[in-house]
Amino acid sequence: RVLSAGEMITSDAFHGTGRTKLSLVQRVPLGVVVCVPPFNYPVNLAGSKIGPALASGNASLVKPPSAGAASTLSLCAAIYAALVAEFGADSDILPVITCITGRGRDIGDLLTTHSLAKA
């Protein structure tokens, strides 16, 4: 279900300010997206962050909560395994998901203020 989130992402076209104008919306990847799920329901909420980020073509850096790290790491491993099964281990898109563990107060500022983290 997490990986199927990309099926909802489409380009949009709609009428602009005048009858002869057409506005187009093109979605492009941002780059690295930092996903920080909360300690309560870490798997559900991590999936809702990781899935759209990957489906949009972004790399995901996941910082699991200290209290629910094992379940979030298992989710990341399952998503990675699904990507390898779909695209192959030699694919240029891998690795697109990385997990980093540690205390939030120690690494939180670095993750949220780093210049490569776009969202």
C-alpha positions as CSV (number, residue, x, y, z in Angstrom):
1,R,0.0,0.0,0.0
2,V,2.9,2.4,0.8
3,L,4.5,2.0,-2.6
4,S,1.1,2.3,-4.5
5,A,0.9,5.9,-3.4
6,G,2.6,6.9,-6.6
7,E,-0.4,5.9,-8.6
8,M,-2.2,9.0,-7.3
9,I,0.4,11.4,-8.5
10,T,-0.4,12.9,-11.9
11,S,0.3,16.0,-13.9
12,D,-2.5,18.5,-13.9
13,A,-3.7,20.9,-16.6
14,F,-6.4,23.4,-16.1
15,H,-7.7,26.7,-17.6
16,G,-5.7,29.7,-16.7
17,T,-6.8,33.3,-16.1
18,G,-8.1,33.7,-19.7
19,R,-9.9,31.5,-22.2
20,T,-6.8,31.2,-24.3
21,K,-4.4,30.3,-21.4
22,L,-3.7,26.9,-20.1
23,S,-1.9,26.3,-16.8
24,L,0.2,23.2,-16.4
25,V,1.4,21.7,-13.1
26,Q,4.5,19.5,-13.4
27,R,5.7,17.7,-10.3
28,V,9.5,17.3,-9.9
29,P,11.5,15.6,-7.2
30,L,12.9,17.8,-4.5
31,G,15.9,15.5,-3.7
32,V,16.3,14.3,-0.1
33,V,13.2,14.2,2.1
34,V,13.6,13.7,5.8
35,C,10.9,11.5,7.3
36,V,10.5,11.7,11.1
37,P,7.6,9.6,12.2
38,P,6.3,10.0,15.8
39,F,6.6,7.4,18.5
40,N,2.9,6.6,18.5
41,Y,1.9,4.5,15.5
42,P,5.4,4.7,14.0
43,V,4.8,2.2,11.2
44,N,1.5,3.7,10.0
45,L,2.8,7.3,10.0
46,A,6.2,6.4,8.6
47,G,4.6,4.7,5.7
48,S,2.5,7.8,5.0
49,K,5.7,9.8,4.8
50,I,8.0,7.4,3.0
51,G,5.6,6.3,0.3
52,P,4.7,9.6,-1.2
53,A,8.4,10.8,-1.0
54,L,9.6,7.7,-2.9
55,A,6.7,7.8,-5.4
56,S,7.6,11.4,-6.2
57,G,11.2,10.4,-7.0
58,N,12.8,11.6,-3.9
59,A,15.3,9.9,-1.7
60,S,14.0,9.3,1.9
61,L,16.1,9.7,5.0
62,V,14.1,8.1,7.8
63,K,14.8,8.9,11.5
64,P,12.8,6.4,13.5
65,P,11.6,7.2,16.9
66,S,13.7,5.9,19.8
67,A,10.7,4.1,21.2
68,G,9.6,2.4,18.0
69,A,12.8,2.0,16.0
70,A,12.6,-1.7,15.4
71,S,9.2,-1.5,13.7
72,T,10.1,1.4,11.6
73,L,13.4,-0.2,10.6
74,S,11.5,-3.3,9.6
75,L,9.2,-1.2,7.4
76,C,12.2,0.4,5.7
77,A,13.7,-3.0,5.1
78,A,10.5,-4.3,3.6
79,I,10.1,-1.2,1.3
80,Y,13.8,-1.6,0.2
81,A,13.2,-5.3,-0.5
82,A,10.1,-4.5,-2.5
83,L,12.1,-1.9,-4.5
84,V,14.9,-4.4,-5.2
85,A,12.4,-7.0,-6.2
86,E,10.7,-4.6,-8.6
87,F,13.7,-2.8,-10.1
88,G,16.7,-5.1,-9.4
89,A,19.7,-4.7,-7.1
90,D,21.8,-3.1,-9.9
91,S,19.3,-0.3,-10.5
92,D,20.5,3.3,-10.5
93,I,17.6,4.3,-8.2
94,L,19.0,2.4,-5.2
95,P,19.6,3.3,-2.4
96,V,16.6,5.6,-2.2
97,I,15.8,4.9,1.4
98,T,18.2,5.3,4.4
99,C,17.5,5.0,8.1
100,I,19.5,6.8,10.7
101,T,19.0,6.0,14.4
102,G,20.0,8.0,17.5
103,R,18.5,10.4,20.0
104,G,16.4,13.1,18.4
105,R,18.1,15.9,20.3
106,D,21.5,14.8,19.1
107,I,20.8,14.4,15.4
108,G,17.5,16.3,14.9
109,D,18.9,19.7,14.2
110,L,21.4,18.3,11.7
111,L,18.6,16.4,9.8
112,T,16.2,19.3,9.7
113,T,18.7,22.1,8.9
114,H,21.1,20.4,6.5
115,S,21.3,22.0,3.1
116,L,20.6,18.8,1.2
117,A,17.4,18.1,3.0
118,K,14.7,19.8,0.9
119,A,11.5,18.7,2.8
